[in-house]
């Protein structure tokens, strides 16, 4: 009876004065502490636990916690791209929670997730897929549509192009120029054009890149003054040759020739000799254009194109010389035919046998061999040659 009286609870009130948010606050404190010392792996795990086990709609994870862990992940270039996936997840969670993402952190995460390896990876970490997911998360966040800079988009475009994803690169490039009204550097356009010019299936895409470059404010007549501009024009020439668009190829070389700031060389010479593929394409374009002009009996155009080839560092084939000389003779342009023949002889002459072979093959019956010999002698002696048709 005494025990019951002692244990009686009448008049006694029990209350729990412990903090119901103690576990949440304790884990949150650990997250902030680990982030402050740069332990991004531990901070990421604790943030994930905090979000899954203790976060509610009335008690969400604060923005400061996300930012602290994100800064730890973004340090040292996403910690050598190893922290790319955790950073991507944090950006997606912040966008889902309608938290604003700082511009510098957003650009840093996207830029440093891209490398030079396959798929844009760096030591098999990060890559294009992670970068695209980050871009989507940032753009869906409050004020995210203006967070990413043209440098970030440009890096993404170049990485896509280098990885062979030409169509995706062109889509992002179009988004930059048309939607964002950015003016990407010429190197970005050149990277996409190079990738497209390598494939026959994407040769026409080079024309789109050139169109976007003009829409961004660049003039084709001026861009040959810089290396990136010459690379862009060279890709256009290569694509024009693959599409058999001779007019486009010649137009691009003419535009390069108009560029100032290429001295002592000329812009078209630098474009044509920028790579083996560009030189081959330029040679074929001139050859086909000359053959077409000769076929149409357009001796003036054929002569002009032939004279441009050496100026652009291109070597005309024997068939090209022969076609132009024959066309001039058919049109009774003996002086022009003789001058072209002598230019050819001065370029390719090695032995007297070679000279006689050229004359024998290309000289029409209306010319006199003694005249050619006399003309050649005067030319070599540096005297004024008097060209007279016999």
C-alpha positions, 0 to 999 in steps of 0.5 A: 500500500505504501509502494502504491502511494509512492508510485501514484501519478496523481497530480504529476504531468510528464512532458518531453522537453527535448528538441524534436529537430535535434537529429536534423540540426545535428546532421545539418551541423555535420554537413556544414562542418565537413563542407567547410574543410573540403571533405566533399565525399562525406558532406555529400553522403550526410546531405543525402541522408539529411534529405532522405531521412529528416527533410520534410515539406515543413522542414526542408534542407536549407539553401545554405547547406546545398551551397556549402556542399556544392562549393566543396564539390566545385573546388579544384575543378570539381575535384578533378571531375570526380565530384561531377555527379554529386554536383549534378545531383545537388543542382537538380535538388536545388532546382526542384526546391526552387532555390536560386543557384549562384552564377559563378558556381553554376558556370564552374560546375558545368565548365569543369565537368567537361574534359578532353577524353571520350564523351568529354570525360576527364579520367573517365569522370564527368562528361557531356551527359553530366554537363547537359543535365547540369545545364538543364537543372540550372536553366529550370531554377529561378533566374537560371535562364540568364545564369550560364555565360556564352563561354560555358555554352561555347565549351559545351558546343566545342566538346560536343563537336569534338566528340562527333555529336555534330547535330547536337552541337549545331542545336546548342550553337543555334540556341546560343545565337538565336535564343540567347543572342550571344556572339560566340568566338570564332573558335566555337564555329570553327570546331563545329565546322571542322567536325561537320566537314569530316563527314560526307553526311554532315557537309551541308551542316557546315553551311548552317554554321557559316549562316550562324556565324553571319547571324552572330555578326561576323563578316566572311570577308574579314574573318580570315585575319585570325586563325579560327576564321581561316579554319572556319573558311577552310571547313567551308571549302572542304564541304563545298568540294564534297557537295560539288558546290564550286561557286561556294568554294570559290566565293569563300576563297575570294572572301579570304583574299579580301581579309586585311591583316594577313600580310605578307601572305594573302588570306586565300593562300593561308586558307588553302594551305591550312591543312592537307584536306583544305589544299586538296579541296581547293585544288579540286574546286579550281580544277573542276571549275576550269574544266567546266569553263573550258567545256562552256568555251569560257576562256577568260574564266578559265585563264583567270582561275588558272592564274589564281591557283599559283597565288593560292599555293595550288599546283595545276595538273597537266590536264588543267594546263592543257585544257586552258591552252587548248581553249585559248587556241580554239578561241584564237587567243594566241597571245594568251595561249603562248603566255600560259604555255610559257608560264607552264614551261617555266614552272615544270621545266627540268630537261629539254626533253620535258620541254619538247614533250610539253610543246609537242602535246599542247601546242596547236598546229597554228604555232611555229616551234621556232617561234616558241624557241625564240620566245623562250630564249628571249624570256630567259634572257630577260628581254622584252619578248615580242609575241606575234602569232605566225 
